[in-house]
């Protein structure tokens, strides 16, 4: 499985070390180098393809903002800075995220998880593809779901790492034999688990099984008609064995 190649660019050694330690929790990312300034980073970028950069804004020689402007085909970039005033300018440059120092692991993890946004399951890779097409989650046996829900969320295991998924984020779950695709508005996770196992973990007041291969969030249902359920732009079939339970949502059988 290919890893995402990453650079850390920051003139503060402690900031470099913090990001390096955080990255040890994400096995799908490989730290290639820690750079004191953007000029050193350019040498690495010329040597090989880089998928992700953690970039400080205030640095010698050239700022992080100006450095981004020099890149013709920039990789995914997460800005790290102690200054809030660069936020608007950074988003105009389509950075992945903007982290204010001191950076907590929870906030760091949320930024890294944005790499999954819009990346869908690919059968060949049995996982989620990253910015350069590399699979982020492993194959059979490498993923699953934590055995117990934690109040308002579950932890979904993917590629030897557990992702926190809030119940409120889930739109629907799609089953594919021994794998599940957990759909949210912002990302899709693929995990090695059965629908029956997940159904036992999700609160019945929030989710309903509507088909052998589909489980939906009740709050996301926009319309029920015939043998279908509308979830925004997505239409989910209603299985024969689940029709009575679905119609019970609107007081009909």
ZADO-1210 file (C-alpha; in nm, 4 decimals, padded with zeros to 6 digits):
<atoms>
<atom x="00.0000" y="00.0000" z="00.0000" code="UNK" pos="1"/>
<atom x="00.1418" y="00.3380" z="-00.1027" code="UNK" pos="2"/>
<atom x="00.1794" y="00.6062" z="00.1609" code="UNK" pos="3"/>
<atom x="00.1272" y="00.9785" z="00.1244" code="UNK" pos="4"/>
<atom x="00.4652" y="01.1518" z="00.1176" code="UNK" pos="5"/>
<atom x="00.4814" y="01.4458" z="00.3554" code="UNK" pos="6"/>
<atom x="00.7068" y="01.7443" z="00.4320" code="UNK" pos="7"/>
<atom x="00.7053" y="01.9536" z="00.7478" code="UNK" pos="8"/>
<atom x="00.8261" y="02.3109" z="00.6870" code="UNK" pos="9"/>
<atom x="00.8774" y="02.5167" z="01.0030" code="UNK" pos="10"/>
<atom x="01.1707" y="02.7157" z="01.1425" code="UNK" pos="11"/>
<atom x="01.0867" y="02.6095" z="01.4992" code="UNK" pos="12"/>
<atom x="01.2390" y="02.2695" z="01.5959" code="UNK" pos="13"/>
<atom x="00.9775" y="02.2118" z="01.8674" code="UNK" pos="14"/>
<atom x="00.6964" y="02.2687" z="01.6173" code="UNK" pos="15"/>
<atom x="00.8621" y="02.0247" z="01.3767" code="UNK" pos="16"/>
<atom x="00.8942" y="01.7603" z="01.6471" code="UNK" pos="17"/>
<atom x="00.5323" y="01.8034" z="01.7580" code="UNK" pos="18"/>
<atom x="00.3999" y="01.7402" z="01.4058" code="UNK" pos="19"/>
<atom x="00.6394" y="01.4486" z="01.3613" code="UNK" pos="20"/>
<atom x="00.5089" y="01.2873" z="01.6808" code="UNK" pos="21"/>
<atom x="00.1476" y="01.3452" z="01.5779" code="UNK" pos="22"/>
<atom x="00.2121" y="01.1894" z="01.2363" code="UNK" pos="23"/>
<atom x="00.3253" y="00.8645" z="01.3997" code="UNK" pos="24"/>
<atom x="-00.0451" y="00.7967" z="01.4608" code="UNK" pos="25"/>
<atom x="-00.1247" y="00.8056" z="01.0881" code="UNK" pos="26"/>
<atom x="00.0390" y="00.5116" z="00.9151" code="UNK" pos="27"/>
<atom x="-00.0854" y="00.6158" z="00.5705" code="UNK" pos="28"/>
<atom x="00.1421" y="00.9234" z="00.5858" code="UNK" pos="29"/>
<atom x="00.5209" y="00.8976" z="00.5482" code="UNK" pos="30"/>
<atom x="00.7280" y="01.1903" z="00.6726" code="UNK" pos="31"/>
<atom x="00.9997" y="01.2494" z="00.4127" code="UNK" pos="32"/>
<atom x="01.1773" y="01.5448" z="00.5738" code="UNK" pos="33"/>
<atom x="01.1579" y="01.8314" z="00.8231" code="UNK" pos="34"/>
<atom x="01.2699" y="02.1596" z="00.6684" code="UNK" pos="35"/>
<atom x="01.3731" y="02.4838" z="00.8382" code="UNK" pos="36"/>
<atom x="01.2601" y="02.6969" z="00.5462" code="UNK" pos="37"/>
<atom x="01.0809" y="02.6782" z="00.2137" code="UNK" pos="38"/>
<atom x="01.4002" y="02.6902" z="00.0070" code="UNK" pos="39"/>
<atom x="01.5166" y="02.3602" z="00.1552" code="UNK" pos="40"/>
<atom x="01.1715" y="02.2163" z="00.0944" code="UNK" pos="41"/>
<atom x="01.1910" y="02.3070" z="-00.2743" code="UNK" pos="42"/>
<atom x="01.4905" y="02.0768" z="-00.3111" code="UNK" pos="43"/>
<atom x="01.2859" y="01.7872" z="-00.1758" code="UNK" pos="44"/>
<atom x="00.9926" y="01.8734" z="-00.4021" code="UNK" pos="45"/>
<atom x="01.2254" y="01.8662" z="-00.7033" code="UNK" pos="46"/>
<atom x="01.3563" y="01.5235" z="-00.6017" code="UNK" pos="47"/>
<atom x="01.0233" y="01.3453" z="-00.5636" code="UNK" pos="48"/>
<atom x="00.6482" y="01.3868" z="-00.5655" code="UNK" pos="49"/>
<atom x="00.5134" y="01.5211" z="-00.2370" code="UNK" pos="50"/>
<atom x="00.1472" y="01.4642" z="-00.1452" code="UNK" pos="51"/>
<atom x="00.1129" y="01.6715" z="00.1722" code="UNK" pos="52"/>
<atom x="00.2923" y="01.9682" z="00.3318" code="UNK" pos="53"/>
<atom x="00.2570" y="02.1062" z="00.6841" code="UNK" pos="54"/>
<atom x="00.3654" y="02.4648" z="00.6284" code="UNK" pos="55"/>
<atom x="00.4406" y="02.7426" z="00.8765" code="UNK" pos="56"/>
<atom x="00.3392" y="03.0901" z="00.7616" code="UNK" pos="57"/>
<atom x="00.6113" y="03.3053" z="00.9241" code="UNK" pos="58"/>
<atom x="00.9538" y="03.1836" z="00.8129" code="UNK" pos="59"/>
<atom x="01.2852" y="03.3334" z="00.6948" code="UNK" pos="60"/>
<atom x="01.3576" y="03.4009" z="00.3249" code="UNK" pos="61"/>
<atom x="00.9980" y="03.3468" z="00.2084" code="UNK" pos="62"/>
<atom x="00.6677" y="03.3228" z="00.3934" code="UNK" pos="63"/>
<atom x="00.4455" y="03.0182" z="00.3722" code="UNK" pos="64"/>
<atom x="00.1825" y="03.2181" z="00.1819" code="UNK" pos="65"/>
<atom x="00.4336" y="03.3362" z="-00.0795" code="UNK" pos="66"/>
<atom x="00.5810" y="02.9871" z="-00.1019" code="UNK" pos="67"/>
<atom x="00.2421" y="02.8448" z="-00.2000" code="UNK" pos="68"/>
<atom x="00.2191" y="03.0984" z="-00.4801" code="UNK" pos="69"/>
<atom x="00.5481" y="02.9728" z="-00.6268" code="UNK" pos="70"/>
<atom x="00.4169" y="02.6168" z="-00.6675" code="UNK" pos="71"/>
<atom x="00.2638" y="02.5370" z="-01.0062" code="UNK" pos="72"/>
<atom x="00.1019" y="02.2111" z="-00.8927" code="UNK" pos="73"/>
<atom x="00.0900" y="02.2318" z="-00.5129" code="UNK" pos="74"/>
<atom x="00.0158" y="01.9220" z="-00.3060" code="UNK" pos="75"/>
<atom x="-00.2343" y="01.9253" z="-00.0215" code="UNK" pos="76"/>
<atom x="-00.1205" y="02.1946" z="00.2219" code="UNK" pos="77"/>
<atom x="-00.2065" y="02.2390" z="00.5891" code="UNK" pos="78"/>
<atom x="-00.0901" y="02.5740" z="00.7232" code="UNK" pos="79"/>
<atom x="00.0415" y="02.5988" z="01.0793" code="UNK" pos="80"/>
<atom x="00.0782" y="02.9391" z="01.2430" code="UNK" pos="81"/>
<atom x="00.0351" y="03.1397" z="01.5605" code="UNK" pos="82"/>
<atom x="-00.1347" y="03.4199" z="01.3680" code="UNK" pos="83"/>
<atom x="-00.5054" y="03.4325" z="01.2828" code="UNK" pos="84"/>
<atom x="-00.4800" y="03.7162" z="01.0329" code="UNK" pos="85"/>
<atom x="-00.3613" y="03.4965" z="00.7456" code="UNK" pos="86"/>
<atom x="-00.6697" y="03.2738" z="00.7479" code="UNK" pos="87"/>
<atom x="-00.8704" y="03.4474" z="00.4751" code="UNK" pos="88"/>
<atom x="-00.5708" y="03.4775" z="00.2440" code="UNK" pos="89"/>
<atom x="-00.4777" y="03.1138" z="00.2963" code="UNK" pos="90"/>
<atom x="-00.8223" y="02.9838" z="00.2012" code="UNK" pos="91"/>
<atom x="-00.8080" y="03.1856" z="-00.1181" code="UNK" pos="92"/>
<atom x="-00.5091" y="02.9636" z="-00.1996" code="UNK" pos="93"/>
<atom x="-00.7201" y="02.6500" z="-00.1418" code="UNK" pos="94"/>
<atom x="-00.5215" y="02.5138" z="00.1511" code="UNK" pos="95"/>
<atom x="-00.6593" y="02.1994" z="00.3109" code="UNK" pos="96"/>
<atom x="-00.6737" y="02.3485" z="00.6610" code="UNK" pos="97"/>
<atom x="-00.5396" y="02.6263" z="00.8825" code="UNK" pos="98"/>
<atom x="-00.4061" y="02.5225" z="01.2244" code="UNK" pos="99"/>
<atom x="-00.3414" y="02.7763" z="01.4983" code="UNK" pos="100"/>
<atom x="-00.0526" y="02.7072" z="01.7360" code="UNK" pos="101"/>
<atom x="-00.0404" y="02.5551" z="01.9888" code="UNK" pos="102"/>
<atom x="-00.1919" y="02.2669" z="01.7942" code="UNK" pos="103"/>
<atom x="-00.3836" y="01.9990" z="01.9845" code="UNK" pos="104"/>
<atom x="-00.3849" y="01.6434" z="01.8584" code="UNK" pos="105"/>
<atom x="-00.7633" y="01.6504" z="01.8199" code="UNK" pos="106"/>
<atom x="-00.7455" y="01.9532" z="01.5908" code="UNK" pos="107"/>
<atom x="-00.4498" y="01.8042" z="01.4040" code="UNK" pos="108"/>
<atom x="-00.6384" y="01.4799" z="01.3514" code="UNK" pos="109"/>
<atom x="-00.9400" y="01.6674" z="01.2149" code="UNK" pos="110"/>
<atom x="-00.7166" y="01.8415" z="00.9606" code="UNK" pos="111"/>
<atom x="-00.5564" y="01.5160" z="00.8500" code="UNK" pos="112"/>
<atom x="-00.8972" y="01.3535" z="00.8138" code="UNK" pos="113"/>
<atom x="-00.9846" y="01.6160" z="00.5546" code="UNK" pos="114"/>
<atom x="-00.7558" y="01.4187" z="00.3255" code="UNK" pos="115"/>
<atom x="-01.0426" y="01.1718" z="00.3129" code="UNK" pos="116"/>
<atom x="-01.2990" y="01.4266" z="00.1996" code="UNK" pos="117"/>
<atom x="-01.4533" y="01.3261" z="-00.1311" code="UNK" pos="118"/>
<atom x="-01.2263" y="01.0240" z="-00.1697" code="UNK" pos="119"/>
<atom x="-01.4348" y="00.7189" z="-00.2459" code="UNK" pos="120"/>
<atom x="-01.3785" y="00.3480" z="-00.2103" code="UNK" pos="121"/>
<atom x="-01.1928" y="00.1837" z="-00.4952" code="UNK" pos="122"/>
<atom x="-01.2296" y="-00.1973" z="-00.5331" code="UNK" pos="123"/>
<atom x="-00.8747" y="-00.2447" z="-00.6585" code="UNK" pos="124"/>
<atom x="-00.7242" y="-00.0673" z="-00.3600" code="UNK" pos="125"/>
<atom x="-00.9877" y="-00.1780" z="-00.1077" code="UNK" pos="126"/>
<atom x="-00.9623" y="00.1624" z="00.0509" code="UNK" pos="127"/>
<atom x="-00.9924" y="00.5361" z="00.0263" code="UNK" pos="128"/>
<atom x="-00.7684" y="00.7123" z="-00.2199" code="UNK" pos="129"/>
<atom x="-00.5636" y="01.0144" z="-00.1244" code="UNK" pos="130"/>
<atom x="-00.4715" y="01.3237" z="-00.3265" code="UNK" pos="131"/>
<atom x="-00.2336" y="01.1321" z="-00.5546" code="UNK" pos="132"/>
<atom x="-00.4579" y="00.8275" z="-00.5866" code="UNK" pos="133"/>
<atom x="-00.2874" y="00.6199" z="-00.3186" code="UNK" pos="134"/>
<atom x="-00.5120" y="00.4050" z="-00.0953" code="UNK" pos="135"/>
<atom x="-00.5510" y="00.5285" z="00.2584" code="UNK" pos="136"/>
<atom x="-00.7250" y="00.2319" z="00.4166" code="UNK" pos="137"/>
<atom x="-00.6040" y="-00.1216" z="00.4092" code="UNK" pos="138"/>
<atom x="-00.7561" y="-00.4420" z="00.2804" code="UNK" pos="139"/>
<atom x="-00.9375" y="-00.7266" z="00.4479" code="UNK" pos="140"/>
<atom x="-00.8697" y="-00.7599" z="00.8154" code="UNK" pos="141"/>
<atom x="-00.7214" y="-00.4114" z="00.8474" code="UNK" pos="142"/>
<atom x="-01.0335" y="-00.2263" z="00.9488" code="UNK" pos="143"/>
<atom x="-01.3355" y="-00.2532" z="01.1770" code="UNK" pos="144"/>
<atom x="-01.5449" y="-00.0696" z="01.4325" code="UNK" pos="145"/>
<atom x="-01.4875" y="-00.0279" z="01.8018" code="UNK" pos="146"/>
<atom x="-01.6941" y="-00.2741" z="02.0046" code="UNK" pos="147"/>
<atom x="-01.8966" y="-00.0113" z="02.1926" code="UNK" pos="148"/>
<atom x="-02.0388" y="00.3293" z="02.0976" code="UNK" pos="149"/>
<atom x="-01.9228" y="00.6204" z="02.3134" code="UNK" pos="150"/>
<atom x="-02.2431" y="00.8151" z="02.3785" code="UNK" pos="151"/>
<atom x="-02.2660" y="01.0277" z="02.0646" code="UNK" pos="152"/>
<atom x="-02.0066" y="00.8601" z="01.8424" code="UNK" pos="153"/>
<atom x="-01.8249" y="00.5442" z="01.7439" code="UNK" pos="154"/>
<atom x="-01.4639" y="00.4851" z="01.6472" code="UNK" pos="155"/>
<atom x="-01.4168" y="00.3325" z="01.3029" code="UNK" pos="156"/>
<atom x="-01.0940" y="00.1449" z="01.2471" code="UNK" pos="157"/>
<atom x="-00.9173" y="00.1986" z="00.9156" code="UNK" pos="158"/>
<atom x="-00.5568" y="00.1229" z="00.8341" code="UNK" pos="159"/>
<atom x="-00.4618" y="00.0470" z="01.1966" code="UNK" pos="160"/>
<atom x="-00.6096" y="00.3761" z="01.3127" code="UNK" pos="161"/>
<atom x="-00.9428" y="00.4621" z="01.4756" code="UNK" pos="162"/>
<atom x="-01.1431" y="00.7524" z="01.3329" code="UNK" pos="163"/>
<atom x="-01.4017" y="00.9165" z="01.5538" code="UNK" pos="164"/>
<atom x="-01.7347" y="00.9381" z="01.3683" code="UNK" pos="165"/>
<atom x="-02.0157" y="01.1315" z="01.5350" code="UNK" pos="166"/>
<atom x="-02.3655" y="00.9864" z="01.4945" code="UNK" pos="167"/>
<atom x="-02.4792" y="01.3279" z="01.3722" code="UNK" pos="168"/>
<atom x="-02.2320" y="01.3092" z="01.0816" code="UNK" pos="169"/>
<atom x="-02.3588" y="00.9842" z="00.9335" code="UNK" pos="170"/>
<atom x="-02.6029" y="01.0129" z="00.6434" code="UNK" pos="171"/>
<atom x="-02.6243" y="00.6450" z="00.5530" code="UNK" pos="172"/>
<atom x="-02.4248" y="00.3236" z="00.5535" code="UNK" pos="173"/>
<atom x="-02.3863" y="00.1003" z="00.2499" code="UNK" pos="174"/>
<atom x="-02.2977" y="-00.2670" z="00.2813" code="UNK" pos="175"/>
<atom x="-02.0660" y="-00.4532" z="00.0443" code="UNK" pos="176"/>
<atom x="-02.0294" y="-00.8140" z="00.1643" code="UNK" pos="177"/>
<atom x="-01.7843" y="-00.7878" z="00.4578" code="UNK" pos="178"/>
<atom x="-01.7166" y="-00.4169" z="00.4039" code="UNK" pos="179"/>
<atom x="-01.9126" y="-00.1038" z="00.4838" code="UNK" pos="180"/>
<atom x="-01.9063" y="00.2440" z="00.3340" code="UNK" pos="181"/>
<atom x="-02.0003" y="00.5017" z="00.5963" code="UNK" pos="182"/>
<atom x="-02.1231" y="00.8113" z="00.4143" code="UNK" pos="183"/>
<atom x="-02.1147" y="01.1618" z="00.5628" code="UNK" pos="184"/>
<atom x="-02.1515" y="01.4977" z="00.3855" code="UNK" pos="185"/>
<atom x="-01.7762" y="01.5542" z="00.4089" code="UNK" pos="186"/>
<atom x="-01.6118" y="01.2151" z="00.3616" code="UNK" pos="187"/>
<atom x="-01.6655" y="00.8435" z="00.3100" code="UNK" pos="188"/>
<atom x="-01.4957" y="00.5798" z="00.5250" code="UNK" pos="189"/>
<atom x="-01.4570" y="00.2152" z="00.4276" code="UNK" pos="190"/>
<atom x="-01.4270" y="-00.0398" z="00.7039" code="UNK" pos="191"/>
<atom x="-01.4071" y="-00.4184" z="00.7325" code="UNK" pos="192"/>
<atom x="-01.7299" y="-00.4954" z="00.9182" code="UNK" pos="193"/>
<atom x="-02.0724" y="-00.6430" z="00.8554" code="UNK" pos="194"/>
<atom x="-02.3974" y="-00.4482" z="00.8521" code="UNK" pos="195"/>
<atom x="-02.5446" y="-00.6637" z="01.1281" code="UNK" pos="196"/>
<atom x="-02.2528" y="-00.5844" z="01.3578" code="UNK" pos="197"/>
<atom x="-02.2764" y="-00.2109" z="01.2979" code="UNK" pos="198"/>
<atom x="-02.6541" y="-00.2077" z="01.3373" code="UNK" pos="199"/>
<atom x="-02.6126" y="-00.3357" z="01.6926" code="UNK" pos="200"/>
<atom x="-02.3825" y="-00.0444" z="01.7760" code="UNK" pos="201"/>
<atom x="-02.5899" y="00.2434" z="01.6387" code="UNK" pos="202"/>
<atom x="-02.8821" y="00.3807" z="01.8467" code="UNK" pos="203"/>
<atom x="-03.2188" y="00.2588" z="01.7142" code="UNK" pos="204"/>
<atom x="-03.3701" y="00.6018" z="01.7858" code="UNK" pos="205"/>
<atom x="-03.1303" y="00.7579" z="01.5332" code="UNK" pos="206"/>
<atom x="-03.0847" y="00.4915" z="01.2637" code="UNK" pos="207"/>
<atom x="-03.3035" y="00.2444" z="01.0790" code="UNK" pos="208"/>
<atom x="-03.2218" y="-00.0514" z="00.8581" code="UNK" pos="209"/>
<atom x="-03.4159" y="-00.0055" z="00.5334" code="UNK" pos="210"/>
<atom x="-03.2567" y="-00.2719" z="00.3156" code="UNK" pos="211"/>
<atom x="-03.0234" y="-00.5665" z="00.3471" code="UNK" pos="212"/>
<atom x="-02.7452" y="-00.3368" z="00.2202" code="UNK" pos="213"/>
<atom x="-02.8522" y="00.0012" z="00.3595" code="UNK" pos="214"/>
<atom x="-02.8918" y="00.1659" z="00.6967" code="UNK" pos="215"/>
<atom x="-02.9914" y="00.5331" z="00.7131" code="UNK" pos="216"/>
<atom x="-02.9982" y="00.8170" z="00.9639" code="UNK" pos="217"/>
<atom x="-03.3629" y="00.8935" z="01.0398" code="UNK" pos="218"/>
<atom x="-03.2917" y="01.2657" z="01.0686" code="UNK" pos="219"/>
<atom x="-03.1544" y="01.2678" z="00.7123" code="UNK" pos="220"/>
<atom x="-03.4713" y="01.1263" z="00.5521" code="UNK" pos="221"/>
<atom x="-03.6345" y="01.3864" z="00.3252" code="UNK" pos="222"/>
<atom x="-03.9091" y="01.1762" z="00.1685" code="UNK" pos="223"/>
<atom x="-04.0507" y="00.8220" z="00.1603" code="UNK" pos="224"/>
<atom x="-04.2377" y="00.7054" z="-00.1486" code="UNK" pos="225"/>
<atom x="-04.3060" y="00.3679" z="-00.3060" code="UNK" pos="226"/>
<atom x="-04.0063" y="00.1513" z="-00.2305" code="UNK" pos="227"/>
<atom x="-03.7592" y="00.4370" z="-00.1986" code="UNK" pos="228"/>
<atom x="-03.6209" y="00.6821" z="00.0553" code="UNK" pos="229"/>
<atom x="-03.4735" y="01.0194" z="-00.0380" code="UNK" pos="230"/>
<atom x="-03.1732" y="01.1467" z="00.1524" code="UNK" pos="231"/>
<atom x="-03.1068" y="01.4791" z="-00.0151" code="UNK" pos="232"/>
<atom x="-02.9719" y="01.3950" z="-00.3601" code="UNK" pos="233"/>
<atom x="-02.9366" y="01.0247" z="-00.2769" code="UNK" pos="234"/>
<atom x="-03.2177" y="00.7705" z="-00.3231" code="UNK" pos="235"/>
<atom x="-03.2038" y="00.4485" z="-00.1198" code="UNK" pos="236"/>
<atom x="-03.4162" y="00.1397" z="-00.1964" code="UNK" pos="237"/>
<atom x="-03.6462" y="-00.0058" z="00.0682" code="UNK" pos="238"/>
<atom x="-03.6207" y="-00.3824" z="00.1002" code="UNK" pos="239"/>
<atom x="-03.9376" y="-00.5927" z="00.1195" code="UNK" pos="240"/>
<atom x="-03.8484" y="-00.7233" z="00.4645" code="UNK" pos="241"/>
<atom x="-03.7945" y="-00.3701" z="00.5973" code="UNK" pos="242"/>
<atom x="-04.0946" y="-00.1907" z="00.4467" code="UNK" pos="243"/>
<atom x="-04.3160" y="-00.2281" z="00.7527" code="UNK" pos="244"/>
<atom x="-04.0528" y="-00.0776" z="00.9867" code="UNK" pos="245"/>
<atom x="-03.9926" y="00.2127" z="00.7472" code="UNK" pos="246"/>
<atom x="-04.3613" y="00.2937" z="00.7114" code="UNK" pos="247"/>
<atom x="-04.3884" y="00.2811" z="01.0876" code="UNK" pos="248"/>
<atom x="-04.1841" y="00.6025" z="01.0923" code="UNK" pos="249"/>
<atom x="-04.4847" y="00.7860" z="00.9493" code="UNK" pos="250"/>
<atom x="-04.7467" y="00.5902" z="01.1412" code="UNK" pos="251"/>
<atom x="-04.8450" y="00.3645" z="00.8515" code="UNK" pos="252"/>
<atom x="-04.8082" y="-00.0065" z="00.7818" code="UNK" pos="253"/>
</atoms>
